[in-house]
Amino acid sequence: MTAPARDLSASAKEPAEDAPPPSMRLRELVFGAACAAAVRAAARLRVADALGDAPMTVETLASAVKTDPKPLRRLLRALSCYGVFAERPDGTFAHTETSRLLREDDPHSLRYIAMWCTEPWTWDAWPKLDEAVRSGRNVVEDLYGKEFFVYLNEDAPESADVFNRAMTTSSEQSAREVAALLDLSGSRSVADLGGGQGHVVACLLDKYPAMRGYLLDLPKVVEKALPRLREGGDLADRARVVPGDIREAVPVDADVYIIKNILEWDDESTARLLANVVAAGGPGARVVVIENLVDDTPSMRFSTAMDLLLLLNVGGAKHTTDSMVRRLGEAGLSVNDIRPVNPYLHAFDCTVPA
């Protein structure tokens, strides 16, 4: 489907936010779960998809998404306090720029990201944050008796699907920016490690017609690799899809390795992954690490929240610039350059020294 044209005259403006007094702000913060749950409900109900460019009555919306009008009005009223939808004086509701991001057909859609950050396991894990802070360990293994991604794939397949869709959306949206940033002139091959469906490597193969590309990720992930990279696709003669766990081995010899948004696991897994890359590439190999940071970024609230969620699920962490440079140095990599990809991502351009 094609995303509807953005007619901002038909979208309500988001309300200006006056800072509440501290007592009110703290009350709002402790009810943050209500806001997250409301966004999740709207995403699952596809309210944003049902709401078009023109304002709609709650009754019409309720019919479209198969809900009771009265509780739907309560949901929308709560969300409009945060600029997600807007209630008009006549009682109808309209889109805001934020609510449009919950549309699945919006080119900047965050629908699956919103659902991933509010999946059922998160509601089990958040109340145990104090335990994770005391111990420095994840809480998921105590909750479910399994390592996080094993639990997802074996016991929570719907959550695993939401995760894969969220990562695909994120990769689609940043892949062209990554490809535009990187100068791989003179490189014969590139490997995207943990690259999901292969959006980054596809963009790089488009940019460099003589280059070969490799996509490495877990078997269930690369089963859904972009058709362009698979047999019969227009990039298939220059692409190879490799199933495997990059924490165990990197069975690809390439000039350039790209590691995007996966150096967030526990210290042992991260060190093992980087060691595998250094061993696979050998002296002179280029390694580009792309990550969200918890310093020097406009996305601090989101990044620091994700940092805490990583502590809960895998015992991992988002990095500061200094901690990332230190981690890469400990792995035997030389950091040559650090540049922003966009307001949310930074690229650390490294080499394996002789």
C-alpha contacts under 8 A as a table, 3 or more apart, distances in Angstrom:
res1	aa1	res2	aa2	distance
1	M	105	D	6.37
2	T	105	D	6.41
3	A	105	D	4.92
3	A	106	D	5.14
3	A	107	P	6.92
4	P	53	D	7.98
4	P	106	D	7.64
6	R	53	D	7.97
7	D	10	A	5.51
7	D	11	S	6.80
7	D	53	D	7.21
8	L	11	S	4.83
8	L	12	A	7.53
9	S	12	A	7.48
10	A	53	D	5.81
10	A	54	A	6.03
10	A	55	P	7.65
10	A	94	A	7.70
10	A	95	H	7.80
11	S	53	D	6.95
11	S	54	A	7.89
11	S	94	A	6.10
11	S	95	H	5.03
11	S	96	T	5.22
11	S	97	E	7.16
12	A	85	F	7.71
12	A	86	A	6.03
12	A	94	A	6.05
12	A	95	H	6.01
12	A	96	T	5.14
13	K	86	A	7.74
13	K	96	T	5.97
13	K	97	E	7.63
14	E	83	G	4.90
14	E	84	V	7.84
14	E	86	A	7.26
14	E	96	T	6.15
14	E	97	E	7.59
15	P	83	G	6.23
20	P	24	M	5.98
20	P	25	R	5.72
21	P	24	M	5.46
21	P	25	R	6.12
22	P	25	R	4.92
22	P	26	L	6.10
23	S	26	L	5.38
23	S	27	R	6.40
24	M	27	R	5.07
24	M	28	E	6.22
25	R	28	E	5.06
25	R	29	L	6.17
26	L	29	L	4.95
26	L	30	V	6.29
27	R	30	V	5.45
27	R	31	F	6.55
28	E	31	F	5.24
28	E	32	G	6.44
29	L	32	G	5.03
30	V	33	A	7.44
31	F	34	A	5.49
31	F	35	C	7.14
32	G	35	C	5.22
32	G	36	A	6.38
33	A	36	A	5.05
33	A	37	A	5.95
34	A	37	A	5.07
34	A	38	A	6.04
35	C	38	A	5.05
35	C	39	V	6.30
35	C	78	A	7.57
35	C	79	L	7.07
36	A	39	V	5.23
36	A	40	R	6.21
36	A	118	T	6.87
37	A	40	R	4.98
37	A	41	A	6.06
37	A	118	T	7.14
38	A	41	A	5.06
38	A	42	A	6.22
38	A	75	L	6.38
38	A	78	A	7.51
38	A	79	L	6.67
39	V	42	A	5.19
39	V	43	A	6.15
39	V	79	L	7.17
39	V	114	A	7.12
40	R	43	A	5.06
40	R	44	R	6.09
40	R	114	A	6.32
40	R	115	M	5.60
40	R	118	T	6.50
41	A	44	R	5.16
41	A	45	L	5.96
42	A	45	L	5.12
42	A	46	R	5.91
42	A	47	V	5.39
42	A	48	A	7.18
42	A	75	L	7.94
43	A	46	R	5.05
43	A	47	V	6.67
43	A	48	A	7.29
43	A	102	L	6.09
43	A	111	R	5.96
43	A	114	A	7.34
43	A	115	M	6.96
44	R	47	V	7.97
44	R	115	M	7.61
45	L	65	V	6.17
46	R	49	D	5.25
46	R	50	A	6.40
46	R	65	V	6.88
46	R	102	L	7.83
46	R	103	R	7.37
47	V	50	A	5.14
47	V	51	L	6.24
47	V	61	L	7.32
47	V	65	V	6.50
48	A	51	L	5.19
48	A	52	G	7.83
48	A	95	H	7.63
48	A	99	S	6.42
48	A	100	R	6.35
48	A	102	L	5.75
48	A	103	R	5.20
49	D	52	G	7.22
49	D	102	L	7.52
49	D	103	R	4.96
49	D	104	E	6.87
49	D	105	D	7.90
50	A	61	L	6.74
50	A	64	A	6.36
50	A	65	V	6.97
51	L	54	A	7.67
51	L	55	P	7.46
51	L	56	M	6.85
51	L	61	L	6.89
51	L	94	A	7.39
51	L	95	H	7.27
52	G	55	P	7.21
52	G	56	M	7.85
52	G	95	H	7.81
53	D	94	A	7.54
53	D	95	H	7.14
54	A	94	A	6.78
55	P	92	T	5.87
55	P	93	F	5.29
55	P	94	A	4.43
55	P	95	H	7.43
56	M	60	T	6.51
56	M	61	L	6.63
56	M	92	T	5.22
56	M	93	F	5.52
56	M	94	A	6.68
57	T	60	T	5.34
57	T	61	L	6.34
57	T	91	G	6.96
57	T	92	T	4.51
57	T	93	F	6.40
58	V	61	L	5.02
58	V	62	A	5.85
58	V	69	P	5.88
58	V	72	L	7.11
58	V	73	R	6.19
58	V	92	T	6.51
58	V	93	F	7.19
59	E	62	A	5.07
59	E	63	S	6.22
59	E	69	P	5.42
60	T	63	S	5.22
60	T	64	A	6.35
61	L	64	A	5.02
61	L	65	V	6.26
61	L	69	P	7.89
62	A	65	V	5.30
62	A	66	K	5.53
62	A	67	T	4.91
62	A	68	D	6.04
62	A	69	P	5.18
62	A	72	L	6.77
63	S	66	K	5.06
63	S	67	T	6.60
63	S	69	P	7.97
67	T	72	L	6.81
68	D	71	P	6.08
68	D	72	L	6.30
69	P	72	L	5.07
69	P	73	R	6.14
70	K	73	R	5.25
70	K	74	R	6.59
71	P	74	R	4.94
71	P	75	L	6.22
72	L	75	L	5.01
72	L	76	L	6.19
73	R	76	L	5.13
73	R	77	R	5.96
74	R	77	R	5.07
74	R	78	A	6.23
75	L	78	A	5.28
75	L	79	L	6.32
76	L	79	L	5.04
76	L	80	S	5.97
76	L	85	F	6.88
76	L	86	A	7.98
76	L	87	E	7.85
76	L	93	F	7.87
77	R	80	S	5.16
77	R	81	C	6.72
77	R	86	A	7.96
77	R	87	E	6.93
78	A	81	C	5.53
78	A	82	Y	7.51
79	L	82	Y	5.47
79	L	83	G	6.64
79	L	84	V	5.09
79	L	85	F	6.49
80	S	83	G	4.87
80	S	84	V	5.00
80	S	85	F	4.99
80	S	86	A	4.93
80	S	87	E	6.51
81	C	84	V	7.36
83	G	86	A	6.49
83	G	96	T	6.74
83	G	98	T	6.69
83	G	99	S	7.58
84	V	95	H	7.58
84	V	96	T	6.30
84	V	98	T	5.51
84	V	99	S	4.66
85	F	93	F	6.63
85	F	94	A	5.73
85	F	95	H	4.82
85	F	96	T	5.21
85	F	98	T	7.44
85	F	99	S	5.34
86	A	93	F	5.53
86	A	94	A	5.27
86	A	95	H	6.28
86	A	96	T	6.44
87	E	91	G	6.16
87	E	92	T	5.96
87	E	93	F	4.61
87	E	94	A	6.56
88	R	91	G	5.39
88	R	92	T	5.46
88	R	93	F	5.93
88	R	94	A	7.28
89	P	92	T	7.43
95	H	98	T	7.84
95	H	99	S	5.73
95	H	100	R	6.25
96	T	99	S	5.21
96	T	100	R	6.30
97	E	100	R	5.38
97	E	101	L	6.99
98	T	101	L	5.47
98	T	102	L	7.59
99	S	102	L	5.51
99	S	103	R	7.53
100	R	103	R	5.41
100	R	106	D	6.96
100	R	109	S	7.65
101	L	104	E	7.72
101	L	106	D	6.33
101	L	108	H	6.25
101	L	109	S	4.57
101	L	110	L	5.43
101	L	111	R	6.73
102	L	106	D	7.77
102	L	109	S	5.87
102	L	110	L	5.71
102	L	111	R	4.53
102	L	114	A	7.99
103	R	106	D	5.44
103	R	109	S	6.02
103	R	110	L	7.81
103	R	111	R	6.47
104	E	109	S	5.74
104	E	110	L	7.77
104	E	111	R	6.10
105	D	109	S	6.87
106	D	109	S	4.89
107	P	173	Q	7.83
108	H	173	Q	6.89
109	S	112	Y	7.86
109	S	169	T	7.55
110	L	113	I	5.06
110	L	114	A	5.99
110	L	166	A	7.89
110	L	169	T	7.68
111	R	114	A	5.20
111	R	115	M	6.43
111	R	166	A	8.00
112	Y	115	M	5.00
112	Y	116	W	5.96
112	Y	162	V	6.25
112	Y	163	F	7.68
112	Y	165	R	6.29
112	Y	166	A	4.73
112	Y	169	T	7.52
113	I	116	W	5.02
113	I	117	C	6.21
113	I	163	F	7.93
113	I	166	A	4.93
113	I	167	M	7.86
113	I	169	T	7.97
114	A	117	C	5.49
114	A	118	T	6.58
115	M	118	T	5.18
115	M	119	E	5.95
115	M	162	V	7.06
116	W	119	E	5.31
116	W	159	S	7.32
116	W	162	V	5.90
116	W	163	F	5.76
116	W	166	A	6.67
117	C	122	T	7.27
118	T	122	T	5.98
118	T	123	W	7.35
119	E	122	T	5.60
119	E	123	W	7.36
119	E	159	S	6.54
120	P	123	W	5.54
120	P	124	D	6.96
121	W	124	D	5.15
121	W	125	A	6.27
122	T	125	A	5.00
122	T	126	W	5.96
123	W	126	W	5.72
123	W	127	P	7.32
124	D	127	P	6.67
124	D	128	K	7.76
124	D	143	L	7.87
125	A	128	K	5.51
125	A	129	L	7.00
125	A	139	V	6.60
125	A	140	V	6.80
125	A	143	L	7.89
125	A	312	L	6.36
125	A	313	N	7.63
126	W	129	L	5.40
126	W	309	L	7.79
126	W	312	L	7.39
127	P	130	D	7.55
128	K	131	E	5.31
128	K	132	A	6.58
128	K	139	V	7.02
128	K	312	L	7.98
129	L	132	A	5.02
129	L	133	V	6.13
129	L	308	L	7.97
129	L	312	L	6.75
130	D	133	V	5.04
130	D	134	R	6.20
131	E	134	R	5.13
131	E	135	S	6.18
131	E	139	V	7.64
132	A	135	S	5.22
132	A	136	G	5.20
132	A	137	R	5.33
132	A	138	N	5.93
132	A	139	V	6.33
132	A	311	L	6.88
132	A	312	L	6.37
133	V	136	G	5.34
133	V	137	R	7.67
136	G	311	L	7.36
136	G	315	G	6.94
137	R	311	L	6.82
137	R	312	L	7.34
137	R	314	V	7.92
137	R	315	G	5.06
138	N	141	E	6.89
138	N	310	L	7.97
138	N	311	L	5.53
138	N	312	L	4.49
138	N	313	N	5.34
138	N	314	V	5.36
138	N	315	G	4.23
138	N	316	G	7.86
139	V	142	D	5.42
139	V	143	L	6.25
139	V	312	L	5.35
139	V	313	N	6.37
139	V	315	G	7.96
140	V	143	L	4.90
140	V	144	Y	5.96
140	V	145	G	7.44
140	V	146	K	7.28
140	V	147	E	7.04
140	V	148	F	6.19
140	V	312	L	6.57
140	V	313	N	5.32
140	V	314	V	7.39
141	E	144	Y	5.37
141	E	145	G	4.66
141	E	146	K	4.82
141	E	147	E	5.43
141	E	148	F	6.81
142	D	145	G	5.41
142	D	146	K	7.70
144	Y	151	Y	7.14
146	K	150	V	6.31
146	K	151	Y	5.57
147	E	150	V	5.39
147	E	151	Y	6.11
147	E	314	V	7.50
148	F	151	Y	5.11
148	F	152	L	6.28
148	F	313	N	6.02
148	F	314	V	6.19
149	F	152	L	4.93
149	F	153	N	6.18
150	V	153	N	5.37
150	V	154	E	5.93
150	V	155	D	7.99
151	Y	154	E	5.30
151	Y	155	D	5.32
151	Y	156	A	6.57
152	L	155	D	5.64
152	L	156	A	4.60
152	L	157	P	6.00
152	L	159	S	6.41
152	L	160	A	5.29
153	N	156	A	5.99
153	N	157	P	5.35
153	N	160	A	5.87
154	E	157	P	6.64
156	A	159	S	5.35
156	A	160	A	6.29
157	P	160	A	4.82
157	P	161	D	6.11
158	E	161	D	5.06
158	E	162	V	6.30
159	S	162	V	5.00
159	S	163	F	6.12
160	A	163	F	5.02
160	A	164	N	6.23
161	D	164	N	5.13
161	D	165	R	6.15
162	V	165	R	5.10
162	V	166	A	5.99
163	F	166	A	5.07
163	F	167	M	6.14
164	N	167	M	5.16
164	N	168	T	6.05
164	N	196	G	7.57
164	N	221	V	7.36
165	R	168	T	4.97
165	R	169	T	6.11
166	A	169	T	5.14
166	A	170	S	6.21
167	M	170	S	5.07
167	M	171	S	6.01
167	M	196	G	7.13
168	T	171	S	5.06
168	T	172	E	6.01
168	T	196	G	6.51
168	T	197	Q	6.67
169	T	172	E	5.17
169	T	173	Q	6.26
170	S	173	Q	5.29
170	S	174	S	6.38
171	S	174	S	5.29
171	S	175	A	5.54
171	S	196	G	7.88
171	S	199	H	6.30
171	S	200	V	7.05
172	E	175	A	5.40
172	E	176	R	7.70
172	E	199	H	5.84
172	E	200	V	7.72
173	Q	176	R	7.29
174	S	177	E	5.26
174	S	178	V	6.22
175	A	178	V	5.14
175	A	179	A	6.19
175	A	199	H	5.84
175	A	200	V	4.56
175	A	203	C	6.60
176	R	179	A	4.97
176	R	180	A	5.98
176	R	200	V	7.07
176	R	203	C	6.10
177	E	180	A	5.08
177	E	181	L	6.16
177	E	341	V	6.42
177	E	342	N	7.33
178	V	181	L	5.19
178	V	182	L	6.31
178	V	200	V	7.10
178	V	341	V	6.25
179	A	182	L	5.46
179	A	200	V	6.81
179	A	203	C	6.00
179	A	204	L	5.43
179	A	207	K	7.40
180	A	183	D	7.78
181	L	341	V	6.63
184	L	187	S	5.48
184	L	208	Y	7.99
185	S	208	Y	7.83
187	S	190	V	7.59
187	S	211	M	7.16
187	S	255	D	5.99
187	S	256	V	7.21
188	R	210	A	7.27
188	R	211	M	5.02
188	R	212	R	6.31
188	R	254	A	7.79
188	R	255	D	6.47
189	S	211	M	5.37
189	S	212	R	4.59
189	S	213	G	5.57
189	S	214	Y	7.84
189	S	254	A	5.21
189	S	255	D	5.34
189	S	256	V	6.45
190	V	201	V	7.43
190	V	211	M	7.50
190	V	212	R	6.48
190	V	213	G	4.93
190	V	214	Y	6.29
190	V	254	A	5.55
190	V	255	D	5.98
190	V	256	V	4.66
190	V	257	Y	5.79
190	V	258	I	7.45
191	A	201	V	7.35
191	A	213	G	5.73
191	A	214	Y	4.47
191	A	215	L	5.94
191	A	216	L	7.34
191	A	252	V	7.45
191	A	254	A	6.14
191	A	256	V	6.26
191	A	257	Y	4.82
191	A	258	I	6.15
192	D	195	G	5.15
192	D	198	G	7.45
192	D	200	V	7.27
192	D	201	V	6.13
192	D	213	G	7.77
192	D	214	Y	6.14
192	D	215	L	5.10
192	D	216	L	6.24
192	D	257	Y	6.04
192	D	258	I	4.85
192	D	259	I	6.46
193	L	215	L	6.41
193	L	216	L	5.01
193	L	217	D	6.46
193	L	246	I	6.99
193	L	257	Y	6.99
193	L	258	I	6.02
193	L	259	I	5.43
193	L	260	K	7.55
194	G	215	L	7.57
194	G	216	L	5.61
194	G	217	D	4.53
194	G	218	L	7.51
194	G	246	I	7.13
194	G	259	I	7.01
194	G	260	K	7.44
194	G	262	I	7.13
195	G	198	G	5.41
195	G	199	H	7.55
195	G	200	V	7.24
195	G	201	V	7.89
195	G	215	L	6.12
195	G	216	L	6.30
195	G	217	D	6.19
195	G	259	I	7.77
195	G	260	K	7.32
196	G	199	H	7.72
196	G	215	L	7.90
196	G	216	L	7.87
196	G	217	D	6.22
196	G	221	V	6.02
196	G	222	V	6.53
196	G	225	A	7.14
197	Q	215	L	7.96
197	Q	221	V	6.86
197	Q	222	V	5.98
197	Q	224	K	6.09
197	Q	225	A	4.02
197	Q	226	L	5.48
198	G	201	V	5.43
198	G	202	A	6.04
198	G	215	L	6.05
198	G	225	A	6.07
198	G	226	L	6.20
198	G	229	L	7.70
199	H	202	A	5.15
199	H	203	C	6.24
199	H	226	L	7.37
200	V	203	C	5.25
200	V	204	L	6.30
201	V	204	L	5.02
201	V	205	L	6.13
201	V	213	G	6.23
201	V	214	Y	7.25
201	V	215	L	7.02
202	A	205	L	5.12
202	A	206	D	6.23
202	A	213	G	7.93
202	A	228	R	7.73
202	A	229	L	7.29
202	A	235	L	7.58
203	C	206	D	5.06
203	C	207	K	6.28
204	L	207	K	4.97
204	L	208	Y	6.09
205	L	208	Y	5.06
205	L	209	P	5.82
205	L	210	A	7.80
205	L	211	M	6.12
205	L	212	R	7.04
205	L	213	G	6.78
205	L	235	L	7.52
205	L	238	R	7.93
206	D	209	P	5.97
208	Y	211	M	5.55
211	M	238	R	7.07
212	R	238	R	4.75
212	R	239	A	5.89
213	G	238	R	6.21
213	G	239	A	4.76
213	G	240	R	6.44
214	Y	239	A	5.70
214	Y	240	R	4.90
214	Y	241	V	5.90
214	Y	242	V	7.03
214	Y	252	V	7.67
215	L	222	V	7.89
215	L	239	A	7.70
215	L	240	R	6.41
215	L	241	V	4.89
215	L	242	V	5.89
216	L	222	V	7.46
216	L	241	V	6.33
216	L	242	V	4.83
216	L	243	P	5.77
216	L	244	G	6.55
216	L	245	D	7.97
216	L	246	I	7.38
217	D	221	V	6.24
217	D	222	V	5.96
217	D	242	V	6.88
217	D	243	P	5.45
217	D	244	G	5.61
217	D	245	D	6.29
217	D	246	I	7.01
218	L	221	V	5.28
218	L	222	V	6.35
218	L	243	P	5.37
218	L	244	G	4.91
218	L	245	D	5.50
219	P	222	V	5.40
219	P	223	E	6.13
219	P	243	P	4.59
219	P	244	G	6.01
220	K	223	E	5.35
220	K	224	K	7.45
221	V	224	K	5.85
221	V	225	A	7.15
222	V	225	A	4.73
222	V	241	V	6.96
222	V	242	V	7.52
222	V	243	P	6.31
225	A	229	L	6.91
225	A	230	R	7.20
225	A	241	V	7.71
226	L	229	L	5.60
226	L	230	R	6.90
227	P	230	R	5.14
227	P	231	E	7.60
227	P	232	G	7.72
227	P	233	G	5.63
228	R	231	E	7.93
228	R	232	G	7.47
228	R	233	G	3.95
228	R	234	D	5.35
228	R	235	L	5.38
228	R	236	A	6.39
229	L	233	G	5.64
229	L	234	D	7.21
229	L	235	L	5.19
229	L	236	A	4.69
229	L	239	A	5.69
229	L	240	R	7.17
229	L	241	V	7.32
230	R	233	G	5.48
230	R	235	L	7.61
230	R	236	A	5.24
230	R	239	A	7.61
230	R	240	R	7.71
230	R	241	V	7.34
231	E	236	A	5.55
232	G	236	A	6.45
233	G	236	A	5.11
234	D	237	D	7.52
235	L	238	R	5.61
235	L	239	A	6.03
236	A	239	A	4.98
236	A	240	R	7.17
244	G	249	A	7.68
245	D	248	E	5.49
245	D	249	A	6.53
245	D	250	V	7.87
246	I	249	A	5.02
246	I	250	V	5.36
246	I	273	L	6.12
246	I	276	N	7.51
247	R	250	V	7.87
247	R	269	S	6.20
247	R	270	T	7.57
247	R	272	R	5.97
247	R	273	L	4.58
247	R	276	N	7.36
248	E	272	R	7.47
248	E	273	L	7.18
248	E	276	N	7.49
249	A	273	L	7.58
249	A	276	N	5.70
250	V	276	N	5.76
250	V	277	V	6.19
250	V	280	A	6.15
251	P	280	A	6.88
252	V	280	A	6.53
253	D	280	A	5.90
253	D	281	G	5.90
254	A	257	Y	6.73
254	A	281	G	6.33
254	A	285	A	7.53
255	D	281	G	7.02
255	D	285	A	5.37
255	D	286	R	6.25
256	V	281	G	7.96
256	V	285	A	6.06
256	V	286	R	4.69
256	V	287	V	5.72
256	V	288	V	7.44
257	Y	277	V	7.63
257	Y	281	G	7.91
257	Y	285	A	7.75
257	Y	286	R	6.27
257	Y	287	V	4.73
257	Y	288	V	6.18
258	I	287	V	5.93
258	I	288	V	4.85
258	I	289	V	6.01
258	I	290	I	7.63
259	I	262	I	6.67
259	I	263	L	7.65
259	I	287	V	7.52
259	I	288	V	6.20
259	I	289	V	4.78
259	I	290	I	6.16
260	K	263	L	7.64
260	K	289	V	5.82
260	K	290	I	4.54
260	K	291	E	6.04
261	N	264	E	7.07
261	N	289	V	7.99
261	N	290	I	6.10
261	N	291	E	4.91
261	N	292	N	7.04
262	I	265	W	7.03
262	I	291	E	7.79
263	L	270	T	5.69
263	L	291	E	7.65
264	E	270	T	7.11
264	E	310	L	7.24
264	E	316	G	5.09
264	E	317	A	5.13
264	E	318	K	5.70
264	E	319	H	7.66
265	W	269	S	6.18
265	W	270	T	5.87
265	W	310	L	7.39
265	W	314	V	5.82
265	W	315	G	6.46
265	W	316	G	4.11
265	W	317	A	6.66
266	D	269	S	5.59
266	D	270	T	6.25
266	D	314	V	6.19
266	D	315	G	5.04
266	D	316	G	4.28
266	D	317	A	7.37
267	D	270	T	5.20
267	D	271	A	6.02
267	D	316	G	7.04
268	E	271	A	5.23
268	E	272	R	6.11
269	S	272	R	5.07
269	S	273	L	6.12
270	T	273	L	5.15
270	T	274	L	6.28
271	A	274	L	5.27
271	A	275	A	6.11
271	A	327	R	7.97
271	A	331	A	6.65
272	R	275	A	5.08
272	R	276	N	6.19
273	L	276	N	5.10
273	L	277	V	6.39
274	L	277	V	5.05
274	L	278	V	6.21
274	L	328	L	7.84
274	L	331	A	6.08
275	A	278	V	5.15
275	A	279	A	6.11
275	A	331	A	6.17
276	N	279	A	5.14
276	N	280	A	6.06
277	V	280	A	5.07
277	V	281	G	6.00
278	V	281	G	5.33
278	V	282	G	5.70
278	V	283	P	7.95
278	V	285	A	7.89
278	V	331	A	7.78
278	V	332	G	7.52
278	V	333	L	7.72
278	V	352	V	6.41
279	A	282	G	5.45
281	G	284	G	7.62
281	G	285	A	5.08
281	G	286	R	7.82
281	G	352	V	7.53
282	G	285	A	5.91
282	G	352	V	6.43
283	P	351	T	7.83
283	P	352	V	4.99
283	P	353	P	5.26
283	P	354	A	4.63
284	G	351	T	6.04
284	G	352	V	5.23
284	G	353	P	5.84
284	G	354	A	6.29
285	A	351	T	5.59
285	A	352	V	5.35
286	R	349	D	7.41
286	R	350	C	5.76
286	R	351	T	4.39
286	R	352	V	6.49
287	V	349	D	6.27
287	V	350	C	5.00
287	V	351	T	5.69
287	V	352	V	7.51
288	V	347	A	6.51
288	V	348	F	5.65
288	V	349	D	4.66
288	V	350	C	5.91
289	V	347	A	5.63
289	V	348	F	5.02
289	V	349	D	6.59
289	V	350	C	7.76
290	I	345	L	6.47
290	I	346	H	5.55
290	I	347	A	4.40
290	I	348	F	6.26
291	E	319	H	7.93
291	E	345	L	5.38
291	E	346	H	5.59
291	E	347	A	6.73
292	N	303	S	6.84
292	N	318	K	6.94
292	N	319	H	7.41
292	N	344	Y	5.82
292	N	345	L	4.76
292	N	346	H	6.41
293	L	296	D	7.40
293	L	297	T	6.84
293	L	303	S	6.76
293	L	318	K	6.14
293	L	319	H	5.24
293	L	320	T	5.30
293	L	321	T	6.76
293	L	344	Y	7.68
293	L	345	L	7.13
293	L	346	H	7.33
294	V	297	T	6.90
294	V	300	M	5.87
294	V	303	S	5.63
294	V	304	T	5.89
294	V	307	D	7.89
294	V	318	K	6.39
294	V	319	H	6.03
294	V	320	T	5.31
295	D	300	M	6.93
295	D	320	T	5.46
295	D	321	T	6.97
297	T	300	M	5.95
297	T	343	P	6.59
297	T	344	Y	6.54
298	P	343	P	6.45
298	P	344	Y	7.10
299	S	302	F	5.52
299	S	303	S	5.91
299	S	343	P	7.47
299	S	344	Y	6.15
300	M	303	S	5.04
300	M	304	T	5.80
301	R	304	T	5.45
301	R	305	A	6.17
302	F	305	A	5.18
302	F	306	M	6.16
303	S	306	M	5.07
303	S	307	D	6.06
303	S	318	K	7.29
304	T	307	D	4.80
304	T	308	L	6.47
304	T	318	K	7.57
305	A	308	L	5.26
305	A	309	L	6.37
306	M	309	L	4.89
306	M	310	L	6.09
306	M	318	K	7.43
307	D	310	L	5.20
307	D	311	L	6.49
307	D	316	G	7.61
307	D	317	A	5.12
307	D	318	K	4.95
308	L	311	L	5.05
308	L	312	L	6.49
308	L	317	A	7.29
309	L	312	L	5.05
309	L	313	N	6.29
310	L	313	N	5.27
310	L	314	V	5.66
310	L	315	G	6.01
310	L	316	G	4.95
310	L	317	A	5.63
310	L	318	K	7.63
311	L	314	V	5.97
311	L	315	G	4.13
311	L	316	G	4.91
311	L	317	A	6.00
312	L	315	G	5.93
312	L	316	G	7.93
313	N	316	G	7.68
319	H	322	D	7.85
319	H	323	S	5.74
319	H	324	M	5.64
320	T	323	S	5.18
320	T	324	M	6.12
321	T	324	M	5.31
321	T	325	V	6.26
322	D	325	V	5.17
322	D	326	R	6.11
323	S	326	R	5.01
323	S	327	R	6.04
324	M	327	R	5.05
324	M	328	L	6.11
325	V	328	L	5.23
325	V	329	G	6.08
325	V	335	V	6.91
326	R	329	G	5.08
326	R	330	E	6.14
327	R	330	E	5.15
327	R	331	A	6.41
328	L	331	A	5.12
328	L	332	G	6.66
328	L	333	L	5.46
328	L	334	S	7.38
328	L	335	V	7.37
329	G	332	G	5.16
329	G	333	L	5.08
329	G	334	S	6.20
329	G	335	V	7.38
330	E	333	L	7.35
332	G	352	V	6.82
332	G	353	P	7.60
333	L	350	C	6.10
333	L	351	T	5.72
333	L	352	V	5.08
333	L	353	P	6.71
334	S	350	C	5.28
334	S	351	T	5.35
334	S	352	V	6.40
334	S	353	P	6.58
335	V	338	I	7.78
335	V	348	F	6.62
335	V	349	D	5.93
335	V	350	C	4.37
335	V	351	T	6.80
336	N	348	F	7.59
336	N	349	D	5.63
336	N	350	C	5.43
336	N	351	T	7.41
337	D	347	A	7.98
337	D	348	F	5.94
337	D	349	D	5.11
337	D	350	C	7.19
338	I	346	H	6.85
338	I	347	A	5.58
338	I	348	F	4.64
338	I	349	D	6.26
339	R	346	H	5.59
339	R	347	A	5.27
339	R	348	F	6.80
340	P	343	P	6.90
340	P	344	Y	7.87
340	P	345	L	5.96
340	P	346	H	4.21
340	P	347	A	6.05
341	V	344	Y	7.50
341	V	345	L	5.30
341	V	346	H	5.29
341	V	347	A	6.30
342	N	345	L	5.48
342	N	346	H	7.23
